[in-house]
Amino acid sequence: MRFFEDIPVGARAETGAHTFSAEEIKRFATAFDPQAFHTDEAAAAKSHFGALCASGWHTLAVWMRLNVHSMGEEVRKLSAAGAPVAKIGPSPGFEDLKWLKPVYAGDTISFETTVLDKRPSRSRPGWGLITMRNVGHNQSGDEVIRFTAAVFVERRDKIPADGTAP
Amino acid sequence: MRFFEDIPVGARAETGAHTFSAEEIKRFATAFDPQAFHTDEAAAAKSHFGALCASGWHTLAVWMRLNVHSMGEEVRKLSAAGAPVAKIGPSPGFEDLKWLKPVYAGDTISFETTVLDKRPSRSRPGWGLITMRNVGHNQSGDEVIRFTAAVFVERRDKIPADGTAP
């Protein structure tokens, strides 16, 4: 990650995209959300969803995988450029999660993130708290998921002035 | 589910409990949250968590499985008693999710739910919206996760007065 000081409010970035296959929708739902509209095409066709669709928790889990990958890519780019890399801390949680439309088998969801707010952490000296809005759109441009997440990011002022990271 | 009218605000129920094995923690994290403190014991020991712990999304996914099972049990009990069973609709989302403590390999998390609020739905005639606080505690009694979820539940007044469900 970039350091707290280097992340501007309003910054927008793509997190990644994923196409949800019927097979993986059924596999996740069988393990964690075994409701018929997530595990069986025929039952889903008769449900209020009208067709097989992903568990909302599956959509979130896929977002997390893309998010971890995206953070790893940023670390690789910063390291390749010889820039110092900020640590990120644990996420204290999430707010206002909305599942706005179903994610159907075959849908490709593209996620993006926008920095809503930042402030130095009171509870963790040397860290700042970044608040981000994450949204996912399907291939028709419909928003399918939206939530606000907070994450602790290291502050640059922990690094000695000569640039040598601890 | 019971009908909207039959669910009292303040009602509290156990959702179920689950022991998180190291193997399943690593399997989930490899698929959806591949950070070293969720996938590798040695790396986790050196991290700020101090030991292998579950992805927060894994804890949520396990809660969802227990929740689906718990709802199924309630349907079976109502049906066995000859009582009508209310439908539940899709969840519009959740709020204020907090991961308060890590869930370590070997931890047993017990979940419970409390009805915080209920109101007839304006957007869906015949349905009500139930808001619930869900919490999970580990075997030491520490709260590890907490979130507020909303769900649409069918209203009894859709059922004809003679008790024959549509």
Contacts between the chains, C-beta under 8 A, distances in Angstrom:
chain1	res1	chain2	res2	distance
A	31	B	61	7.6
A	31	B	65	7.2
A	32	B	61	4.0
A	32	B	62	7.1
A	32	B	64	5.5
A	32	B	65	4.9
A	33	B	61	7.5
A	33	B	64	5.1
A	33	B	65	6.8
A	33	B	68	6.1
A	34	B	65	7.1
A	34	B	68	5.6
A	35	B	68	6.0
A	48	B	89	7.1
A	48	B	90	7.3
A	49	B	90	7.8
A	55	B	64	7.2
A	56	B	91	6.9
A	57	B	57	7.4
A	57	B	60	6.1
A	57	B	61	5.1
A	57	B	64	5.3
A	60	B	57	6.2
A	60	B	60	7.6
A	61	B	31	7.6
A	61	B	32	4.0
A	61	B	33	7.5
A	61	B	57	5.1
A	61	B	61	6.7
A	62	B	32	7.1
A	64	B	32	5.5
A	64	B	33	5.0
A	64	B	55	7.2
A	64	B	57	5.3
A	65	B	31	7.2
A	65	B	32	4.9
A	65	B	33	6.8
A	65	B	34	7.1
A	68	B	33	6.1
A	68	B	34	5.7
A	68	B	35	6.0
A	89	B	48	7.1
A	90	B	48	7.2
A	90	B	49	7.8
A	90	B	99	7.2
A	91	B	56	6.9
A	91	B	99	6.9
A	92	B	98	6.5
A	92	B	99	7.1
A	93	B	96	7.1
A	93	B	97	4.7
A	93	B	98	4.1
A	93	B	99	5.8
A	93	B	147	7.9
A	94	B	97	4.4
A	95	B	95	6.1
A	95	B	96	5.8
A	95	B	97	7.2
A	96	B	93	7.2
A	96	B	95	5.8
A	97	B	93	4.6
A	97	B	94	5.0
A	97	B	95	7.3
A	97	B	97	7.2
A	98	B	92	6.4
A	98	B	93	4.1
A	99	B	90	7.1
A	99	B	91	6.8
A	99	B	92	7.0
A	99	B	93	5.7
A	147	B	93	7.8
